[in-house]
Amino acid sequence: MAMTFSEDVLKNEEKAMMSLRALYRKYGYSQYKMSKFEEYDLYVRNKSFLASEQIITFNDMNGKLMALKPDVTLSIVKNTKDSDVSLCKYFYNENVYRLSHTSREFKERMQVGLECIGNLDVYSMSEVILLAEKSLQTISGRYSLDISHMGFLSGLLDSIGLSDMEASEILRCVSEKNAPEINKLCASYGLGDDACQRLMKLASLYGPFEDTVSELREISTGGKTDEAIEELELIYKTVKSLGGGESIRLDFSIVNDMNYYSGVIFQGFIDGIPTGILSGGRYDNLMQRFGKKSGAIGFAVYIDLLERYGEVKRAYDVDVLLLYDGQTDMELLAQTVKTLTDKNESVRALKIDTISAAPDSVKAGRLVILKDGRLEDIEADD
């Protein structure tokens, strides 16, 4: 007999993982499972791809230096067969080990995501972006998916003729939406007014895709920037045809490392969490660093952030705190708990000596007592 249960007993992150796995399988992705460990050399060679250079290491029994994995994408790229004619579609839910920016301690974090590797086209990129949007929708009804394009950024900077150091400083200011600082840098680099205006407009550009893409065309300098706009428009139209796109916004403050990312990039946000909960993009340049010709695009959802989101959404620990005493009939108690849980209410049954002994530490939507064979609501003290 199959066991069924109410999703209300699951934490937000557990519900999200179950829903996301079902979503990715629906679009033909298979689960990728891996060890907790990788050779440390993998991360040494790709440190700038990681969120932090701090990694937990140890020596195995053969003396080889190993690491608790701080990232999943690098492992998938390393182990996926190179192909320019087919597609490998994987999703994963794995623990990664990263340094907390607040506590400065290593934390085990659950990460869910997917990777699409191989002969990419507009449809395969659009499908990944649709799934990023649907992933956010699974978690919250109030969300946005902000997209950018590294090809546009690199094309614009190349056309202006900036050095690598100058381009890096400009990109930092664009990511911070700091137009005044861009103006100062342009003056110090000897750039003309036209180039400066384009860069400052790019830093402030933000809004729904259809309303904002015309502003992007005004910034374009032709060549690579026009090609990037055309690709963004094709992706957006395809996502719309797939039933998505409502939440997509253009935002070129989303900037990733050009050594790894080569095309469309994106970040996802939901109300209640101040930082991005989803991050992804096309990373052909990373594939090339592994000597592979395949294209690649993917994203990760930072499930551990949902614990904080759950605290915002849920004001209590349990729907019903059910009190009973030593005289209560156990069969009646069991039937009462079943009746409540069948209504999708979470229940904590607690034996007490007196009503005054009810614990203040348990926050409940309703406080009830099973007394004389009947369930009675108890007024909470203000």
Secondary structure as UniProt FT lines:
FT   HELIX           7..9
FT   HELIX           12..26
FT   TURN            27..28
FT   STRAND          30..31
FT   STRAND          37..39
FT   HELIX           40..44
FT   TURN            45..46
FT   HELIX           47..49
FT   STRAND          57..59
FT   TURN            61..62
FT   STRAND          65..68
FT   HELIX           73..79
FT   STRAND          87..99
FT   TURN            101..103
FT   STRAND          106..118
FT   HELIX           122..139
FT   STRAND          143..149
FT   HELIX           150..160
FT   HELIX           164..175
FT   TURN            176..177
FT   HELIX           179..189
FT   HELIX           193..204
FT   STRAND          206..208
FT   HELIX           209..219
FT   HELIX           224..241
FT   TURN            242..243
FT   TURN            246..247
FT   STRAND          248..251
FT   TURN            252..253
FT   TURN            258..260
FT   STRAND          264..270
FT   TURN            271..272
FT   STRAND          278..282
FT   HELIX           284..289
FT   TURN            290..291
FT   STRAND          295..302
FT   HELIX           303..305
FT   HELIX           306..313
FT   STRAND          318..324
FT   TURN            326..327
FT   HELIX           330..342
FT   TURN            343..344
FT   STRAND          347..351
FT   HELIX           355..357
FT   TURN            360..361
FT   STRAND          364..371
FT   TURN            372..373
FT   STRAND          374..377
//
